[in-house]
Amino acid sequence: MTILEQLKEPFKPSEIHWRVGSTTKDKKKGLALAYLDARNVMKRLDDIFDVTGWSDSYIETQSGRVFCTITVKVGDTWVSKSDAAGDTAVEGQKGAVSDAFKRAAVKLGVGRYLYYLPQEWVAINQYRQIITPPNLPAWALPREQKDA
């Protein structure tokens, strides 16, 4: 598998997290939005490039947005991708750093397929939590699960 294929490889369904986007007026259903934990993204980069073959750096703007640049070594060439995020409602500054990191990784292909998942409305509880997450389509499963 090429480096690009390894970066783009879907994650195991157990590594995908879900949050609620929009909700119905009665608040009984929500739009399921898939996302990755930053640690899963770090592990993917470690697995492909080893810990010495990638790095990340951060800059905070005066407006409080955090820019992350991820640099990976492909052959003899260092390739960098950057993206930014603002403070999040849950963990503020830490959330901004994590979101900026994951957004930069998407530009390398990591988890980008999650943006192409079909929109699915699911039942939610009174705390806006998804009761049963959606099933992933076959094209969004890792190779070992497609072949099984």
N, C-alpha and C positions, 0 to 999 in steps of 0.2 A: 504494500500500500504506500502511495506517495505521501509526502508530508501534508499536502493540501487535503488529501483524502482522510488522513488521520485527524486533522484539525476539524473537518466537517462531519466526522463519524457521529451519528446520534448517540446520546447517552442512554444508559439503562433507564427504563421507566421509573425505577426506585430512586434515581438521582434527579428526577424532574420534580420541581415543586410547583404548586398551584396557588394562585390568589384570585380573588374576585375583582372583576372590573365593574362594569355597569350592573345594575340590578333591575328587576321588574318592579313595577309600581307597588305590588304587594310584598316585595322583599323576600319572596320565597324562592326565586331563581336568580342566579348571577352568571355573568359571562366568565368562563374559566380562562385564566391567562397563565400560561406556562412560563417558568423561569428557572434559572440555575443558581445554585449557591456558588459564591466566589471560590470556595475551597475545591469544588469539582472542576472549575476552570483551571485553577492552579495545578491540580493533579494532572489534568490533560496536558498542560504545557510541560510539566515535569516528565510525564511518560514519553512525550515526543522528543523534547529537546534536552532532557536531564536538567538539573538545577543550574548548571553552568551555561546552558544554551539559550536562556531567556532572562529578561529583566523587566521591571516596571518602575516608572518614575511618575511623580505627581507634582502638579503646580496648582495653587489656589489663586483664583482671580480676586480682584477687589470686591466683586459682587458676590463672592462666596462660592462660585462654581469651582468644581475640582476637575482638572484635566488629568487623565492618565495616559501615558504612553507605554505600550508594551513593545519590546524589541526582541526579536527571535533570530537565531542564527540558522540560515538555510544554506548549506554548503559553506562557502567562504563569505557569504553576504549577510549582513545584518539588515533586517527588515523591521520597520517600525510602523505602528498604527496607533492613533490617538482618538479619544473621545472624551466627553465631559458629562457631568451630572451635578445637580444641586442637592442641597440637604434633603433628606427624606423625612417623612412624617414619623417614622418609627424610631430610627436611630440617628437622626440628624447628620452630623459630619461623617460618622463611620459609614452610614448608608450611602453618602455621596461618593466616598472613596470606593466602596464596593461596587456601586452602580457604574461609576466611570471605568473601573477595571473591566467589568463584564462587557460594557459597551465597546471598549477598545478590542477585547477578545472577539466579539462578534465580527469586527472588521477583518479579523484573521480567519473567520469562518466558524469559530467555536460557537455552537448553539444557534447559529443563524436560522437553521431550519425551524426553530420554535416559532418564529414570526410567520411561518407559512402554514401552521396547523389550522385546520378548519375551526371556525368559531363555534363554540358549543355552550349552550345554556344548561346549567346544572342546578340541582337542588342545593340550597344553602340553609344553615341553621340561623338562629336568632343573633348569632355573633358574626354573621357574614362569612362563615367558614364553609368550604365546600364539603358536602357530606360524602359523595363518591366522585373522585376525579374521573375525567373522561379517559377512555381508552385511546391509546395512540394508534394512528394508522400504520400499516405495515411499513411504508416508506420512512417512517420516523422512528424505527427500531434499529438498534445496533445489529451489525452483521450476524453475530452469533445467535441472535434471537430470530432473525429472518430465516436462517438456515435450519433452525431447530424444528 
